[in-house]
Amino acid sequence: MTDKFQKSGKLGSFTPGTQKKVPVSLASGLVVVLALGLGSCASSPAPKLSLTETGSVSTAAQAGNIDCGKMTGRMQIRIMQIRNYKQSPKTSDVSHTLQGMAKSLFGGTTRGLDPDGDYARDIEQLRRQNAQLAARGCKTFDLEAELQPKNFKETPTPR
């Protein structure tokens, strides 16, 4: 039995029970793509890490080594993520217990085990970043106003 590709002669021939022939140009193209992909992974620099006052590790971007635009964008995203927290339904104690058990069994993050604590840390982080923006002479956010419940489509605006 012949394959439709055998008639065209483009992709080689196929016989039941054997492997397809692959053109050399296609195989070499795949090798080049893989080599370039792996090479770009090796050439990307690793983020610089430093210790914060609390002893946790932070990247250079978290330490304030980013420009005003990037920091403003990150703050906008965080504000949009947490501004409706107080009005959102809370998870049950049972779910917190199950998450804690899963973390102890399988490892993972502690984020979410204490939502109120996470919210307080996010607010504190926003305040620190806002102070950094002010110190650099960039526009800052009115955090009290921006953290009020709003439509999710309203983007926080620095002033």
C-alpha positions in Angstrom: 0.0 0.0 0.0 1.4 3.4 -0.9 1.0 6.7 1.0 -0.2 9.9 -0.7 3.1 11.5 0.1 5.0 8.8 -1.8 3.2 9.9 -4.9 4.1 13.6 -4.5 7.7 12.7 -3.5 7.8 15.6 -1.0 8.0 13.7 2.3 9.5 10.4 1.4 7.7 7.0 1.4 5.8 5.1 4.0 5.5 1.4 4.3 3.3 -0.2 6.9 5.4 -1.4 9.8 8.3 1.0 9.1 9.0 4.6 10.1 8.3 7.6 7.9 11.3 9.2 6.2 11.8 12.8 7.3 13.5 15.2 5.0 17.0 16.2 6.2 16.1 19.9 6.0 13.2 19.4 8.4 15.3 17.5 10.9 18.1 20.0 10.8 15.6 22.8 11.2 14.3 21.2 14.4 17.8 20.8 15.7 18.6 24.5 15.1 15.3 25.6 16.7 16.0 23.5 19.8 19.6 24.8 20.0 18.5 28.4 19.8 15.8 27.9 22.3 18.1 26.2 24.8 20.9 28.8 24.1 18.6 31.7 24.9 17.7 30.1 28.3 21.3 29.8 29.2 22.1 33.4 28.2 19.3 35.1 30.2 20.7 36.5 33.4 19.5 35.3 36.7 17.8 37.9 38.9 20.0 39.4 41.6 18.8 38.4 45.1 19.1 40.3 48.4 17.8 39.9 51.9 15.1 42.2 53.2 14.8 43.6 56.7 12.5 40.7 57.7 15.1 38.2 56.4 13.1 37.2 53.3 14.7 37.1 49.9 13.8 39.7 47.3 14.8 40.4 43.7 16.4 43.6 42.6 13.0 44.7 41.1 11.3 44.2 44.5 14.2 46.1 46.2 13.3 49.2 44.2 15.8 49.0 41.3 13.1 49.5 38.7 11.9 52.6 36.9 8.8 54.6 37.8 6.7 53.2 35.0 7.3 49.6 35.9 6.7 50.2 39.6 3.5 52.2 38.8 2.3 49.3 36.6 3.0 46.7 39.3 1.2 48.8 41.9 -1.8 49.2 39.6 -2.1 45.5 39.2 -1.8 44.9 43.0 -4.4 47.6 43.8 -6.8 46.1 41.3 -6.3 42.6 42.9 -6.9 43.6 46.5 -9.2 46.7 46.4 -12.4 44.6 46.8 -10.9 42.3 49.4 -13.0 43.6 52.4 -16.3 43.0 50.4 -15.4 39.7 48.9 -16.7 36.5 50.5 -14.2 34.9 52.9 -13.1 31.3 52.8 -14.0 28.9 55.6 -11.8 27.7 58.4 -12.1 24.2 57.0 -10.6 25.3 53.7 -7.7 27.0 55.6 -7.1 23.8 57.5 -7.1 21.7 54.4 -4.7 24.1 52.6 -2.4 24.0 55.7 -2.5 20.2 55.7 -1.7 20.1 51.9 1.2 22.5 52.4 2.7 20.4 55.2 2.3 17.2 53.1 3.3 18.4 49.7 5.1 21.7 50.4 4.3 25.0 48.7 3.4 28.5 49.5 1.9 29.8 52.7 0.1 32.6 50.8 -3.6 32.2 51.3 -3.4 30.5 54.7 -3.9 33.9 56.4 -5.8 36.1 53.9 -6.0 39.0 56.4 -2.3 38.8 56.9 -1.7 38.6 53.2 -3.9 41.7 52.7 -2.0 43.6 55.4 1.3 42.7 53.8 0.1 43.8 50.4 -1.1 47.2 51.8 2.3 47.7 53.5 4.1 46.8 50.3 2.0 49.3 48.4 2.8 52.0 50.9 6.6 51.3 50.6 6.4 51.4 46.9 4.4 54.6 47.0 7.0 56.2 49.2 9.7 55.1 46.7 7.8 56.7 43.9 7.6 59.9 45.9 11.3 59.8 46.7 12.1 59.6 43.0 9.8 62.4 42.1 7.3 60.2 40.3 3.6 60.5 40.4 2.1 58.6 43.4 -1.2 57.0 44.2 -3.8 58.1 46.7 -3.9 54.7 48.3 -6.9 55.4 50.6 -9.0 56.4 47.6 -7.7 53.7 45.2 -8.2 50.9 47.6 -12.0 51.7 48.0 -14.2 49.1 46.3 -14.7 50.0 42.6 -15.6 48.4 39.3 -12.9 46.0 38.3 -12.4 47.8 35.0 -11.3 51.1 36.6 -7.6 51.4 36.5 -5.9 53.1 39.4 -4.3 56.4 38.3 -1.3 58.0 39.9 -1.4 61.8 40.6 
